[in-house]
Amino acid sequence: EFHGEERQALMDLVSGFNSSFLHHNWTKVMCLDTDPVARWFGIKCLNGRVTGISLENMNLTGKIRPDVLTNIPLLVELSLKNNSISGPMMDFSNNPNLIRIDLSDNRFSGEISSSLLKLDSLAFLHLQNNNLNGSIPPFDQPGRLQFFNVSYNNLSGPIPNTTLLQSMDPSAFIHNQNLCGPPTSTPCPTNSSTDPNPDNGSDPKKHSKKSKLPPILWAVNVVVLVVLLFLFIIYFKKYRKLKKQAVEKQNAEMGTDDQNVNIEGKGKRMTGYVEGESKGKLVFLDGGIRFELDELLRASAEGLGKGNFGNCYKAMLENGPTVVVKRLRDLKPLSSHEFMKQVGIIAEQKHPNLMPLIAYYYSKEEKLLIYKLASNGNAYNRLHEGKGKPSRIPFRWSSRLAVARGVARALQHLHSNTKSSNVAPHGNLKLSNVLLDENDDVLVTDYGLTTLVAAPLAAQRMTAYKSPEYQSSKKVSRKSDVWSYGCLLLELVTGRLSADSAPAGTTAVDLCSWVHRAVREEWTAEIFDVEIAVQRSANHGMLKLLQIAMKCCERSPENRPEINEVVREVESITVVADSEDEEFSSMDPSLTDDSMSATSPRIHNE
Ligand SMILES: Nc1ncnc2c1ncn2[C@@H]1O[C@H](COP(=O)(O)OP(=O)(O)OP(=O)(O)O)[C@@H](O)[C@H]1O
């Protein structure tokens, strides 16, 4: 090994810890690119150089010498998460390649090292749950640092006014008793209340001046305050008026009056949302459910959300079923006959994994599509909602695999349906369009709608998981569906919000590039969602699904597989028994080689 100083640095690191396991394991070959099992536990290498240190959940106690990382210049990832390490933080001045630092859930004390400010590649900084004090350095690495958390420490002072820190969610700063200022809602104490009077009676000249000034200052203050109040009232009135006008204009443009107010509203009737009352036609396309138009209009309605093709409502019929009504907007100028024909094509797509269209309503003013209600909601919420909260029910591997299978089969059906080829492809695949019924069976929805909306708008409709060729040509194809499917799988296995399907205001990553980079740089500990990574017997299947996803996310469409091949591969993943017993909450060092390979697999993207 040429880089003896890296080995020495790691020896220095481990010498501060009490871990007999590490002392025993870190003895022979430090790095062997060809054999991950032969290298030191928790160490990642590239070409014989150390690029990652990941020693999580190991009950490590002890201190770290601040200069310990100086001789590991190519370090990309450092995670010491969830141990009991104390003492000051290390210095990162000589580690410019660091992308991820996770020191959370330890006992680090002292100030946050200002050497972090120089790390231009840093994307993840987790310092939560330590005993850090002092003020937050002025982080401002715009565009990079996406995951930042200093909550649950003893930090103090105003949060620096940098674009980066001000754009963070306030939750990143909570539980620090003396932190103040935006983005938190705690105001900083003003100077006058914190500064004790420095010339308290010591200078008679000043004193006499002071005693004369207050009445004048009082008068000035009162006048300024009155003027400010007056200006504020004028501004507030004007602001309200402008806002009202903007909302009215937007509603008028979209032809969907009062939607902003009522989409969330409960207890309203469908009539409140439908224009033109009962002049239209309600046509059933499915052998099952039947109801009259006025029953539908009388049904109490609840807004489900505002999609790209229109708003969705849950309509509860008085003596009948609950259905979902999609109120379409921005349609092509279609005659009733043309509309019927297109909707007929959508209705023909019958498959156990496609949400059946049960009816439509057509009038001059309104076009509605009526679907069955998927009572367990959508897969996006199932995957992301309540993450980290005690009430969260884990979204386990077998359920995620079922989603992967169901969606692949639904796509296969759409892609192979040559009779009505104008309905293929899906064109707007994303997890919120993957619904779960009462048995958690997978039902893909929103297929075929691009044929109903006006062409220039249809081109902009694909909002999530846009393939590179879609971004330039604005055309959806079977291959762009395969790309979207790959992105959907990445979101499922990583449990991370994907930048192009996450709601505005949430932090998310460009999943395709992120995963490719993680694999290329062997920086893979982070890839799998911990919620499934703990199911060790399923690790092989997860890896396989990740490989399929990466093939689907090939930049060039010719290199992506056809959906038939994708279905075959996804179906070949065996479902393992979904037992809680296989999970391990704290890592047993005797299992570590195995468990390390569970979360840090070597991936070959053939
Ligand atoms: N049949 C259904 N059963 C249960 N929930 C549904 C049903 N159809 C849609 N939803 C849910 O209603 C909400 C709004 O759906 P909608 O399709 O209007 O918007 P979207 O999926 O966010 O965007 P897009 O229009 O691009 O598909 C989403 O959360 C969706 O999952």
The ligand as an SDF file (V2000), in Angstrom:
LIG
                    3D

 31 33  0  0  0  0  0  0  0  0999 V2000
  -59.5240    6.8980   -8.1700 N   0  0  0  0  0  0  0  0  0  0  0  0
  -58.8740    7.4840   -7.1730 C   0  0  0  0  0  0  0  0  0  0  0  0
  -58.9580    7.0090   -5.9240 N   0  0  0  0  0  0  0  0  0  0  0  0
  -58.3060    7.5960   -4.8950 C   0  0  0  0  0  0  0  0  0  0  0  0
  -57.5190    8.6730   -5.0220 N   0  0  0  0  0  0  0  0  0  0  0  0
  -57.3810    9.2020   -6.2510 C   0  0  0  0  0  0  0  0  0  0  0  0
  -58.0430    8.6410   -7.3880 C   0  0  0  0  0  0  0  0  0  0  0  0
  -57.6950    9.3680   -8.4760 N   0  0  0  0  0  0  0  0  0  0  0  0
  -56.8700   10.3310   -8.0410 C   0  0  0  0  0  0  0  0  0  0  0  0
  -56.6660   10.2450   -6.7200 N   0  0  0  0  0  0  0  0  0  0  0  0
  -55.8200   11.1310   -5.8820 C   0  0  0  0  0  0  0  0  0  0  0  0
  -56.3410   12.4470   -5.9760 O   0  0  0  0  0  0  0  0  0  0  0  0
  -55.2860   13.4000   -5.9960 C   0  0  0  0  0  0  0  0  0  0  0  0
  -55.4400   14.3080   -7.1920 C   0  0  0  0  0  0  0  0  0  0  0  0
  -55.2970   13.5260   -8.3630 O   0  0  0  0  0  0  0  0  0  0  0  0
  -55.0010   14.1420   -9.7660 P   0  0  0  0  0  0  0  0  0  0  0  0
  -54.8710   13.0470  -10.7370 O   0  0  0  0  0  0  0  0  0  0  0  0
  -56.0050   15.2090  -10.0370 O   0  0  0  0  0  0  0  0  0  0  0  0
  -53.6160   14.8850   -9.5350 O   0  0  0  0  0  0  0  0  0  0  0  0
  -52.1350   14.3540   -9.6070 P   0  0  0  0  0  0  0  0  0  0  0  0
  -52.1000   12.8730   -9.6630 O   0  0  0  0  0  0  0  0  0  0  0  0
  -51.4100   15.0070   -8.4750 O   0  0  0  0  0  0  0  0  0  0  0  0
  -51.5960   15.0150  -10.9360 O   0  0  0  0  0  0  0  0  0  0  0  0
  -51.9100   14.5930  -12.4650 P   0  0  0  0  0  0  0  0  0  0  0  0
  -53.1460   15.2550  -12.8980 O   0  0  0  0  0  0  0  0  0  0  0  0
  -50.7900   15.0550  -13.2360 O   0  0  0  0  0  0  0  0  0  0  0  0
  -52.0360   13.1240  -12.5080 O   0  0  0  0  0  0  0  0  0  0  0  0
  -53.9840   12.6060   -6.0020 C   0  0  0  0  0  0  0  0  0  0  0  0
  -53.4870   12.5300   -4.6840 O   0  0  0  0  0  0  0  0  0  0  0  0
  -54.4040   11.2270   -6.4500 C   0  0  0  0  0  0  0  0  0  0  0  0
  -53.5510   10.2510   -5.9240 O   0  0  0  0  0  0  0  0  0  0  0  0
  1  2  1  0
  2  3  1  0
  2  7  2  0
  3  4  2  0
  4  5  1  0
  5  6  2  0
  6  7  1  0
  6 10  1  0
  7  8  1  0
  8  9  2  0
  9 10  1  0
 10 11  1  0
 11 12  1  0
 11 30  1  0
 12 13  1  0
 13 14  1  0
 13 28  1  0
 14 15  1  0
 15 16  1  0
 16 17  2  0
 16 18  1  0
 16 19  1  0
 19 20  1  0
 20 21  2  0
 20 22  1  0
 20 23  1  0
 23 24  1  0
 24 25  2  0
 24 26  1  0
 24 27  1  0
 28 29  1  0
 28 30  1  0
 30 31  1  0
M  END
$$$$
